[in-house]
Amino acid sequence: MTLSSLDLKAVGPRIRMMMPHLTPLEAKVVETVFGRRGFDDTIPLKQIAEEAGVSEAMVVKIAKKLGFSGYRDFRTAVYEYSRLPTAEMHQELSADDSSAEIVQKVFRTSIQALEETLAILDMEDFDRAADLLYRAKNRDFYGVCGSAQIARDVSHKFLRIGIRASVYDDSHMMLMSASLLGADDIAVGFSHSGNTSAVIDAIQLARKSGARTLAITNYDNSPLAQIADIVLCSTAQGSPLMGENAAARIAQLNILDALFVAVAQRDYQAAERNLGRTMSAVTSKRKDRGT
């Protein structure tokens, strides 16, 4: 990871994605850097090592583990990232916050998630995902809890334009679905952490059955991401009260809204025609009921 090849807005998200793969001590070093007031590109390696309570060699090792060429590259990237307006948007919620402060912090965290998700979104993978979703004979979506609700939302949008997608949130139903997929089908796994065993098992079986697979997750090195053909990642900073899921959910919904539009564009006339039919059916039913 170098500054010349990386959007500065992606520095924070890329480091956060690697955090689950660090040891507690390594994570402490990263948290020391990001939690430090007045961090700049002149802070010596020795000072960071002392503040984190580790050796200088350990700091260099962590920088390389995160994808940087060394401490200097890591220091410059973090410093440049910290100067961005988006990097300052996230603020921790406090029990003493007023309603106005709560609203400001929640909204700003979501805006940051959208900005940084856009920065890390791989457009080649995005186009590949849109092509597969458009061409697929069957589209099966797998997710549990909040991730299942995200899957239902995009399934509903696709149905409006005549593209059918099935959503499964039960582990047994996921496996039954995956076992029946083939080369003309796509399975999409939704999991914020990328560690949901039911979703991972279903995606693995779908691949074994010959289907193409897509992962929607917050971590590009997660078990789910590692087994999927295509990965589309969101990113969000968490807080003790809300976690990461709240802001990440908004970012994922935006990725999927964009996918929906991209798929519709592949046959815009058919999408427009089917949208007219589905909306007419709903409107007619409402009129019949007098609502």
MOZI-V241815 format. One record per backbone hydrogen bond with DSSP energy under -0.5 kcal/mol. NH is the residue of the N-H (numbers start at 1). CO is the residue of the C=O. If there is no record, write none. Layout:
# MOZI-V241815
NH/CO
NH/CO
This chain:
# MOZI-V241815
5/2
6/3
10/7
11/8
12/8
13/9
14/10
15/11
16/12
17/13
18/14
18/15
19/15
19/16
21/18
22/19
27/23
28/24
29/25
30/26
31/27
32/28
33/29
34/30
35/31
36/32
36/33
39/36
43/40
48/44
49/45
50/46
51/47
52/48
53/49
54/49
59/55
60/56
61/57
62/58
63/59
64/60
65/61
66/62
67/64
68/63
74/70
75/71
76/72
77/73
78/74
79/75
80/76
81/77
82/78
83/79
84/81
88/84
88/85
89/86
90/86
97/94
102/98
103/99
104/100
105/101
106/102
107/103
108/104
109/105
110/106
111/107
112/108
113/109
114/110
115/111
116/112
117/113
118/114
119/115
120/116
121/117
123/121
126/122
127/123
128/124
129/125
130/126
131/127
132/128
133/129
134/130
135/131
136/132
137/184
140/186
141/139
141/166
142/188
143/168
147/144
148/145
149/145
150/146
151/147
152/148
153/149
154/150
155/151
156/152
157/153
158/154
159/155
160/156
161/157
161/158
162/159
163/158
164/162
166/139
168/141
174/170
175/171
176/172
177/173
178/174
179/175
180/176
180/177
181/178
185/182
186/138
187/212
188/140
189/187
189/214
190/142
190/188
191/189
191/216
197/195
200/196
201/197
202/198
203/199
204/200
205/201
206/202
207/203
208/204
209/205
210/207
211/206
212/185
214/187
215/230
216/189
217/215
217/232
218/191
218/192
222/219
224/194
226/222
227/223
227/224
228/224
229/213
230/213
232/215
233/231
234/217
243/239
246/242
248/244
249/245
250/246
251/247
252/248
253/249
254/250
255/251
256/252
257/253
258/254
259/255
260/256
261/257
262/258
263/259
264/260
265/261
266/262
266/263
267/264
268/265
271/267
272/268
273/269
274/270
275/271
276/272
277/273
278/274
279/275
280/276
281/277
282/278
283/279
284/280
285/281
286/282
287/283
288/284
289/285
290/286
290/287
291/286
